């Protein structure tokens, strides 16, 4: 029932042997080095721009609405709904 194009990709962080020998749909993705710089700042930012706050809320709500509609379309078609719908 699940088409090949809609199957989720499986990420693995450790491979015995050559990562090039992994089966289709399995991708080698090692974790970050603990000494690597942070990807996201731990500092809190305070926004006092009302327009920016309103725009951010609208963008977030539009994104959630889109993801819900897309998930329903996928489920109604009989496919699996996976995390990370775009």
C-alpha positions in Angstrom: 0.0 0.0 0.0 2.9 2.4 0.7 4.5 3.8 -2.4 8.3 3.7 -2.6 8.4 7.5 -2.8 6.5 8.0 0.5 8.4 5.6 2.6 10.2 7.3 5.5 14.0 7.4 5.4 15.7 5.6 8.3 18.7 7.5 9.8 21.4 5.4 11.6 24.2 6.9 13.6 26.5 3.8 13.7 27.3 1.3 11.0 29.4 -1.8 11.2 31.3 -1.8 7.9 30.9 0.6 5.0 27.9 3.0 5.1 27.8 2.7 1.3 26.5 -0.9 1.8 23.4 0.2 3.6 20.1 -0.9 2.0 17.9 1.6 0.1 16.0 3.9 2.5 18.7 3.7 5.2 21.0 6.7 5.5 24.1 7.0 7.6 23.9 10.2 9.7 26.3 10.3 12.5 25.4 12.5 15.5 27.2 15.7 16.4 30.5 15.8 18.1 29.8 16.8 21.7 32.5 19.5 21.3 30.9 21.0 18.3 29.4 24.5 18.6 25.7 24.7 19.4 23.3 24.9 16.4 20.8 26.9 18.4 21.5 29.7 20.8 20.7 29.0 24.4 20.2 32.8 24.9 16.6 34.0 25.3 15.5 36.7 23.0 12.7 39.1 23.9 10.7 40.6 21.1 9.1 43.9 21.7 8.1 44.5 18.1 4.3 43.9 17.9 4.3 43.5 14.2 7.0 40.9 14.3 5.2 38.9 17.0 1.9 39.1 15.0 3.7 38.0 11.8 5.4 35.1 13.7 2.1 33.9 15.0 0.4 34.1 11.6 3.3 32.1 10.0 3.2 29.5 12.7 -0.6 29.1 12.4 -0.4 28.9 8.6 2.3 26.2 8.9 0.2 24.1 11.3 -2.9 24.5 9.1 -1.0 23.3 6.1 0.6 20.4 7.9 -2.8 19.2 9.2 -4.5 19.5 5.7 -1.6 17.6 4.1 -1.6 14.9 6.8 -5.3 14.4 6.2 -4.8 14.2 2.5 -2.1 11.5 3.0 -4.2 9.5 5.5 -7.2 9.6 3.2 -5.1 8.3 0.3 -4.2 5.3 2.4 -0.5 6.2 2.9 1.4 6.6 6.2 1.6 10.0 7.7 5.2 10.5 8.8 6.8 13.2 11.0 8.2 16.1 9.0 5.4 16.7 6.5 6.3 19.4 4.0 
